[in-house]
Amino acid sequence: MELLQLRYFRTAAQLENFSKTAEQYMIPQSAVSTTIRKLEKELGCELFDRYGKKVTLNEQGKLFLKKVDIALTHIDAAVDELKYPVLKTIGIHVQSGIHFMSDLVSAFEKAYPDRKVVYYQGEPVLDHEGDFTFFQLPIDETIYSYRILMEDEIVLAAPRNSKWAQLKEIDLAALQHEKFISYDSRNQLRMLTELICEEHGFRPNIIFEANTVSALRSMVEANMGLSLVPRISWMLEVSKHVQLIPFTTRPKRHLVLAWKLPLSPDKQLFLDFASNWFAQMSGPSSK
């Protein structure tokens, strides 16, 4: 019994017409008739009642059709799965560290072509946060499990022609009368840098709020103000017009990958990959 015999039979049974079956497969009608006769001989029973040129599926044929249809459906699904594998999707809600995502996702999908990472910012829809959330510490440990991906030192970004650019390090309290550029008030980095400033006795005078890293970078380059930025994140793009100066207290930002539900092997694979990727990018100096 051949697979093609079963396909001819299923189509003929569904159409109850050998001529239309032949047209569908672009073969002579005689080929369909011969194939069906051969199948019936192998089974030891007739599958169709024949009335001249008209054929009707009989009871044996109806029973056989149910089994054949199930078998061919499974076979076709298996073939499609091998030819066109379904991508295993990983969803990530990004609350911090968005500028790392495109490079991280590109590297992961290149290493694992059968995986697809979808990431987004903003408020989750219908309380769906994805499989992971990129956070900046602190985090609610009663809700989330997490792994630290990177420790990034917070430094001062100042125009190269400013007085601050000549210093090797800065006491943060000395900046209390300066003008700052930051992100909007809901941004996690903004909240962290304001907290750091408050710990040094002042609240930063933020005169501009940027929506993107590139916008903030451009404002600092244009000497519109200073900014507190993560060193490694900032160095993803080279800027000839901005100097990064460390603070005496060496404040840090910790970027983590967090999750709520137990991790499947696919999710664990991404977590381990992300950990190694950030470790290679950060280098020993950031540890």
Backbone torsions as a table, in degrees:
resi	resn	phi	psi	omega
1	MET	NA	129.0	-175.9
2	GLU	-108.4	154.8	179.9
3	LEU	-62.0	-39.0	-179.3
4	LEU	-63.9	-34.8	176.4
5	GLN	-59.0	-44.3	-178.3
6	LEU	-66.4	-36.2	178.5
7	ARG	-68.4	-43.4	176.6
8	TYR	-60.7	-42.9	-179.2
9	PHE	-62.9	-47.0	-177.1
10	ARG	-60.5	-43.7	-179.6
11	THR	-66.3	-43.2	179.7
12	ALA	-64.3	-37.2	179.5
13	ALA	-68.7	-38.4	179.6
14	GLN	-70.4	-37.9	-178.5
15	LEU	-88.6	-24.4	-172.2
16	GLU	49.4	46.9	-178.3
17	ASN	-160.4	113.1	-178.7
18	PHE	-70.7	-34.0	-178.8
19	SER	-64.8	-45.6	179.6
20	LYS	-68.2	-33.0	175.9
21	THR	-63.0	-43.9	178.5
22	ALA	-62.3	-40.9	178.7
23	GLU	-62.5	-40.4	-178.1
24	GLN	-64.7	-37.1	-179.9
25	TYR	-94.3	-1.2	179.3
26	MET	56.5	49.5	177.8
27	ILE	-132.8	163.7	177.1
28	PRO	-64.5	149.4	178.0
29	GLN	-60.7	-34.2	179.8
30	SER	-59.9	-31.9	179.3
31	ALA	-67.4	-37.5	177.7
32	VAL	-67.3	-47.6	-179.4
33	SER	-58.8	-45.6	-179.3
34	THR	-63.3	-41.8	-179.4
35	THR	-64.2	-43.1	-179.5
36	ILE	-65.8	-42.0	178.9
37	ARG	-61.1	-42.1	179.6
38	LYS	-63.9	-40.6	178.7
39	LEU	-63.9	-43.9	179.3
40	GLU	-62.6	-37.3	178.9
41	LYS	-65.1	-41.0	179.2
42	GLU	-65.6	-35.5	-178.3
43	LEU	-81.8	-22.1	-180.0
44	GLY	80.8	21.2	177.8
45	CYS	-158.1	157.7	176.3
46	GLU	-85.0	143.8	-179.2
47	LEU	-103.8	-18.8	-179.6
48	PHE	-126.2	146.7	166.7
49	ASP	-94.1	130.8	-174.4
50	ARG	-111.4	130.5	176.4
51	TYR	-127.8	85.9	-175.0
52	GLY	67.4	-121.9	179.1
53	LYS	-88.1	-6.3	-178.6
54	LYS	-93.4	137.9	178.5
55	VAL	-125.6	144.1	178.9
56	THR	-134.4	134.5	179.9
57	LEU	-67.7	126.0	179.8
58	ASN	-92.0	-174.5	-175.3
59	GLU	-63.0	-42.3	176.6
60	GLN	-62.5	-39.1	179.4
61	GLY	-64.9	-40.2	179.7
62	LYS	-64.2	-42.5	178.3
63	LEU	-64.3	-43.1	-179.7
64	PHE	-67.1	-37.0	-179.6
65	LEU	-60.5	-42.0	180.0
66	LYS	-58.4	-44.5	-178.7
67	LYS	-70.5	-41.1	-179.7
68	VAL	-64.9	-41.2	-178.6
69	ASP	-62.6	-41.6	177.7
70	ILE	-64.3	-45.1	-178.0
71	ALA	-62.9	-46.7	-178.5
72	LEU	-67.6	-34.7	177.5
73	THR	-62.9	-43.6	178.1
74	HIS	-66.1	-40.6	179.7
75	ILE	-63.9	-46.4	-179.7
76	ASP	-63.5	-38.6	178.6
77	ALA	-65.0	-39.8	179.4
78	ALA	-65.8	-41.3	178.5
79	VAL	-63.8	-44.4	179.5
80	ASP	-62.9	-37.7	-179.2
81	GLU	-65.6	-34.8	178.1
82	LEU	-76.0	-40.0	-179.2
83	LYS	-74.6	-42.3	-175.4
84	TYR	-128.7	76.2	-176.3
85	PRO	-61.6	140.4	178.6
86	VAL	-73.3	129.7	179.7
87	LEU	-70.0	135.8	176.0
88	LYS	-88.5	115.1	-170.4
89	THR	-94.7	139.4	175.1
90	ILE	-123.0	123.8	-179.4
91	GLY	-101.5	136.3	-178.3
92	ILE	-131.0	125.0	173.6
93	HIS	-93.7	117.2	-173.6
94	VAL	-100.0	113.8	175.0
95	GLN	-106.5	-14.4	177.6
96	SER	-157.9	147.7	177.2
97	GLY	81.7	29.2	-176.3
98	ILE	-60.9	-31.9	-175.5
99	HIS	-70.2	-10.9	174.8
100	PHE	-87.2	-18.8	-165.4
101	MET	-64.4	-45.1	-175.0
102	SER	-61.5	-41.7	179.9
103	ASP	-70.4	-41.6	179.2
104	LEU	-63.4	-47.9	-178.8
105	VAL	-64.1	-42.0	179.3
106	SER	-60.9	-43.0	-179.9
107	ALA	-66.2	-41.2	-179.0
108	PHE	-66.5	-46.7	-178.1
109	GLU	-68.7	-26.9	174.9
110	LYS	-70.3	-39.7	179.6
111	ALA	-73.3	-30.9	-177.5
112	TYR	-132.0	83.4	-174.6
113	PRO	-62.7	-18.7	-179.6
114	ASP	-89.2	7.1	176.8
115	ARG	-112.4	147.8	177.3
116	LYS	-131.6	125.8	179.0
117	VAL	-104.8	126.3	177.4
118	VAL	-115.0	123.6	179.9
119	TYR	-128.0	152.3	-176.7
120	TYR	-152.3	159.7	174.4
121	GLN	-111.8	-179.7	178.7
122	GLY	87.2	-174.8	-178.7
123	GLU	-77.2	136.1	178.7
124	PRO	-65.6	144.9	179.8
125	VAL	-86.6	133.0	177.4
126	LEU	52.7	39.3	176.6
127	ASP	61.9	20.8	178.1
128	HIS	-95.3	112.7	-177.2
129	GLU	-97.7	-2.0	-174.9
130	GLY	88.5	-177.4	-179.6
131	ASP	-76.9	-32.8	-180.0
132	PHE	-132.5	160.6	171.2
133	THR	-131.4	130.1	171.8
134	PHE	-83.1	117.4	-178.3
135	PHE	-121.5	166.8	167.5
136	GLN	-117.1	131.2	178.9
137	LEU	-61.1	147.6	10.0
138	PRO	-82.3	164.1	-177.4
139	ILE	-140.3	153.1	179.3
140	ASP	-76.3	101.3	-175.5
141	GLU	-75.8	-7.4	174.4
142	THR	-79.9	-16.7	-179.1
143	ILE	-107.2	-42.0	-170.9
144	TYR	-112.0	146.5	158.9
145	SER	-96.5	153.6	-178.3
146	TYR	-155.8	163.2	173.8
147	ARG	-132.3	131.4	177.7
148	ILE	-72.4	125.8	179.8
149	LEU	-95.3	-35.4	-173.6
150	MET	-157.7	141.6	170.0
151	GLU	-108.5	120.1	-173.6
152	ASP	-124.2	122.5	-177.7
153	GLU	-71.5	134.9	175.2
154	ILE	-84.3	125.7	-177.6
155	VAL	-129.9	171.6	176.9
156	LEU	-92.0	128.2	172.1
157	ALA	-99.8	115.6	-176.3
158	ALA	-131.4	147.9	176.0
159	PRO	-58.9	144.1	-176.0
160	ARG	-63.8	-22.5	-179.0
161	ASN	-93.2	9.1	179.0
162	SER	-88.0	163.8	179.9
163	LYS	-66.8	-27.1	-177.2
164	TRP	-72.3	-26.6	-176.1
165	ALA	-67.9	-15.4	-177.9
166	GLN	-86.9	-10.0	-175.8
167	LEU	-89.1	150.2	177.4
168	LYS	-82.5	-30.0	173.7
169	GLU	-156.9	162.4	-172.0
170	ILE	-133.1	140.7	169.0
171	ASP	-80.5	118.3	-174.6
172	LEU	-56.2	-34.7	-179.0
173	ALA	-61.7	-22.1	-179.4
174	ALA	-70.8	-11.1	-177.4
175	LEU	-96.5	8.3	-171.4
176	GLN	-61.8	-22.8	-179.3
177	HIS	-101.9	5.9	-177.9
178	GLU	-86.0	163.7	177.0
179	LYS	-97.3	138.6	-175.2
180	PHE	-121.1	154.6	172.1
181	ILE	-117.8	133.0	-179.2
182	SER	-147.5	-167.5	177.2
183	TYR	-96.8	-178.2	-179.1
184	ASP	-67.7	163.8	-169.6
185	SER	-64.7	-17.9	-180.0
186	ARG	-89.0	-7.6	-178.4
187	ASN	-70.6	135.2	-177.0
188	GLN	-63.6	-38.0	178.5
189	LEU	-66.4	-40.0	176.6
190	ARG	-58.5	-46.6	-178.9
191	MET	-63.6	-38.7	179.9
192	LEU	-66.4	-46.5	-177.3
193	THR	-67.5	-34.2	176.2
194	GLU	-65.6	-39.9	178.2
195	LEU	-63.5	-41.4	179.0
196	ILE	-61.9	-43.1	179.1
197	CYS	-64.3	-42.2	-180.0
198	GLU	-63.2	-34.0	176.9
199	GLU	-66.5	-18.5	178.1
200	HIS	-104.4	15.5	169.3
201	GLY	94.0	10.7	178.7
202	PHE	-152.0	160.5	174.5
203	ARG	-106.0	126.3	-174.0
204	PRO	-64.2	141.5	177.0
205	ASN	-87.1	93.9	-176.2
206	ILE	-90.1	115.2	-175.5
207	ILE	-99.9	-19.7	176.9
208	PHE	-137.0	143.1	174.2
209	GLU	-116.0	121.4	-179.4
210	ALA	-95.9	150.2	178.2
211	ASN	-94.0	-21.5	-176.3
212	THR	-136.1	163.9	176.5
213	VAL	-62.5	-42.3	-177.9
214	SER	-64.6	-37.0	178.8
215	ALA	-66.9	-43.6	178.5
216	LEU	-63.3	-43.2	179.6
217	ARG	-59.3	-43.8	-179.3
218	SER	-63.1	-39.2	-179.9
219	MET	-66.1	-40.5	177.8
220	VAL	-66.4	-42.7	179.0
221	GLU	-60.7	-32.1	-179.2
222	ALA	-84.0	7.6	177.3
223	ASN	63.2	36.0	179.8
224	MET	-89.3	-12.7	-180.0
225	GLY	165.9	178.2	178.3
226	LEU	-100.2	167.4	177.3
227	SER	-150.7	146.6	173.6
228	LEU	-97.7	120.5	-171.9
229	VAL	-135.2	155.8	172.6
230	PRO	-75.1	130.7	-173.6
231	ARG	-59.8	-53.2	-175.1
232	ILE	-63.8	-41.9	179.0
233	SER	-60.4	-44.2	-178.7
234	TRP	-64.4	-36.6	-175.4
235	MET	-75.9	-0.7	174.7
236	LEU	-62.5	-25.5	174.3
237	GLU	-126.2	136.2	-178.9
238	VAL	-81.1	133.5	176.3
239	SER	-126.4	117.9	-179.2
240	LYS	-79.0	-12.6	-173.1
241	HIS	-106.0	3.6	-178.4
242	VAL	-127.7	136.6	176.5
243	GLN	-108.5	136.2	176.0
244	LEU	-100.5	124.8	-177.2
245	ILE	-121.9	127.0	179.9
246	PRO	-74.0	157.0	175.4
247	PHE	-95.0	155.6	-178.2
248	THR	-63.0	-30.3	-177.7
249	THR	-88.2	-7.6	178.2
250	ARG	49.9	58.6	177.7
251	PRO	-65.4	152.2	-175.2
252	LYS	-127.4	154.0	167.2
253	ARG	-115.4	136.9	178.7
254	HIS	-113.9	117.7	178.8
255	LEU	-96.7	130.7	-175.9
256	VAL	-129.1	158.0	171.3
257	LEU	-108.9	119.9	-173.0
258	ALA	-116.9	155.4	178.6
259	TRP	-152.0	157.5	-179.1
260	LYS	-104.4	-46.2	-173.7
261	LEU	-90.8	157.8	174.8
262	PRO	-55.1	141.2	-174.4
263	LEU	-85.3	132.3	171.9
264	SER	-76.2	167.7	178.0
265	PRO	-56.6	-36.6	178.8
266	ASP	-64.7	-42.3	-179.5
267	LYS	-69.8	-38.5	177.9
268	GLN	-63.6	-36.7	177.6
269	LEU	-59.9	-45.4	179.7
270	PHE	-66.4	-41.2	179.5
271	LEU	-59.1	-46.5	180.0
272	ASP	-66.1	-39.3	178.8
273	PHE	-63.5	-45.8	-179.7
274	ALA	-61.5	-40.6	179.2
275	SER	-61.3	-46.2	179.5
276	ASN	-67.0	-38.5	-179.0
277	TRP	-63.0	-46.1	-180.0
278	PHE	-68.5	-35.4	179.0
279	ALA	-63.7	-41.3	179.2
280	GLN	-69.1	-38.5	-179.0
281	MET	-70.5	-40.4	-175.6
282	SER	-73.5	-39.6	-179.8
283	GLY	78.4	168.1	-176.0
284	PRO	-63.9	-24.5	-175.3
285	SER	-69.7	-20.7	-176.8
286	SER	-92.7	-3.7	-177.2
287	LYS	-79.7	NA	NA
